[in-house]
C-alpha cells in the first residue's frame, strides 16, 4: 500500500500522506505553504475532473499585446542612434520578462482530479501523474475501509445487541463489510446475547 504521494511542479508541490486517522496534505503554491489533516470521516470518493485552459478572448488579447510590443521594439530599434543602448536593452528585457510571465500564467493547462467529500481533496492529474494518483486514491480508500472496520466492526463487551446490529447495517450499507461478514457477525452477536441471557 502506498502511504505517500508527492507531486511536484516547480516551484509548487503537493504532498499527501495516509495516517491512521486520515490524510495529511501539504501544499506549497505561490510562495505560501499550508498543511492540514483530513479525517477519514470527511473524505469522500465521488470524483470530479476539471481541466483549465485559456479562453479565446484571453489568447487574442495576448497575441494583440505581443504584436504591439513587437512593433514598439521595432520602432525603438529604428531610432537606435538616438536611444542609449542600455535603455534599448532594458526595454527589450522588460518586455520579454513581462510576456514570459503572462504567457506562463495564461497558458497553464491544468488538469485536476477532486475527491468530493466534506472537504474536497484536489490532485494534479497531468498524464505523468495519473497512474500514481489513481493508485494512491485506491490505497486511501482501502485505508478508510480498514479504519471503519477497526472502529465499528468489533463486538465490544459493553455493546448491546441492537446498537451493534445498527452499526453492522451501516457498515454493510457503506460497503465496509460484505453481506457474508454481516451475517456471520449477527450470528456471533446473537450467540453471545443468548449466552449472557439478555
N, C-alpha and C positions, 0 to 999 in steps of 0.2 A: 504494500500500500504506500502510495506517495503521500508523505505528510507535509511536504513543502512545494511551493511553486514560485519561481522567480521569473518575472517578465521585465525586460529592460528595453527602453527606447531612449537612448541618451538625449538629454541629461535626466530623464524621468525613469522611475521604476515602480513596479507594483509587486509586492511580496505577500504570499499567503502561507499560513501555517495552520495545520489541523491540530487542535489541542483537545484534551479530554472533555472539556466543556463547550467547545465551539471552534470558531475560526478567527485567528488573528490576522489582521490586514494592515500592511504598512504601505503607504503611498508617498511618493515624492513627485511633485508636479509644480512647475512654475516657481521654483525656489521655496515652496512650502512643504512641510513634512507632516503627515498625520498617521496615527496608529490607533486601532480600536479592536476590541474583541467582540465578535457577534456570537451570541449564544445559539446553540442548536435549535432552540425553540423559535428563534427569529429567522431561521434560514428556510427559504422555500426553494423548490426546484422547478417551478414554471420558468421557461426560458423565453427571453426576448432578444432578438438580434437587431442591432442598429448599425447602419452604415452612413457615415458622414461624408459628403462631398460638396464642393463649392457650387453655388448657383451660377446660372448662365450670366446673370447681371454682374455678379462679383468678378467673374472671369473677364467679361467685356470691359469692366472698369479697370481691371489690372492691365489689360492689353493697351487700353487707351492711355493710361498714365505712363506705361513703359515706352510707348511710341512718342509721347510728348517729351519725356525726359531724353530720349534718343535725339530728337530734333533739337532740343535745347543744348545738349552736349555738342552736337554738330555745329550749331550756331557759335558756341563758345570757341570751338576748335578753329572756325574760320576767322575768329578775332584773336587768335593765339598771339600775334605780335603785340597786341595791346595789353593782353592779360598776363599776369605773372604766372610762371609755370607751376609754382606751388599752389596758387589759387585754383588753377585749372585742374591739377591733380586732386586737390581737396574736393572740388565739386564732383568729379567723376567717382571718387571713392565713397563719398556720402551717398551718391545716387545708387551705386552698386550695393552698398550695405542696406540701404532703405528697401530697395526692390527685393533683395535676397530675404530679408526678414519678413516682408509682406508675403512673398511667394511661399515661404515655409509655413506661415500661418494659414494662408489661403488654400494651398494645395495639400492639405493634411487629410488624406483619405483614410479616415479612421473606420475601424470595424470593431464593435464591441458586443460581447455576449453578457447578458444580465441574468442573474438568478433572482427572480422576483419573490419576495417574502415580506416580513415585517420591515426588514432592512434589505434594500436591493443591493446586490453584490455585482460590481462590474469587472469584466476581464477583457483585456485586449484580445482580439480574435483574428489577428492577421494570419495569413496562411501558414507561416512557420510555427505559430503558437497553437494552432487549432488542435492537433493531437494531444499536446501537453495539457491544454485547458480541459479538453473533454475527459481525459484520463483522471485529472485531478478532481473534476466535478463528480465523477463516478466514485472515487475514493472518499470524497466528502459525504456523499450520500450514504455510502456504506458505514462511515464513522457515525453519522447521525442515527442510522438504523441501530447500530450497536449501542450507542448511548441510551436510546429509549428502551431497548431490550434490557439493558443492565438496570436501568432506573425503575422500570414498571413491571417487568415480566416475572421477577422472582416473587414467590409467595412468602411473605414475612409472617412471623408468629402472631403479631398483633392484628393482622388483616382479618376483616370479617369477609364472609363468602361473597356477599353482594357487591361490596366495593372492589374486591379482586376481580369478580366477574365483569364489572363495568370497565375496569382497566383493560382486561383481556379483549373485550369487544372493541374498545378504542384502538388498541394495538393492532388488532386484525383489520379494522376498517382503514387504518392509515397504512397498512401494508408492512408493518414491522414484524409481524408473525404470520405464519401460514394458517390455513384452516385446520390442518392436521395438528399443528402445535397448539392451536386454540382448544381443540377437542381434548387433547392429552392433558393440558393444564386444567381444564374444567373438571375432568375425571379425577385428577390428582387432588385438586382442592376439595371436591365433593367427598372423596375418600377421607381426607384429613378432617373434614367437617363431621363426618359420621363417627370417627374415632374420638374426637373431642366431645361429641354428644351435643352439638349445637342444635 
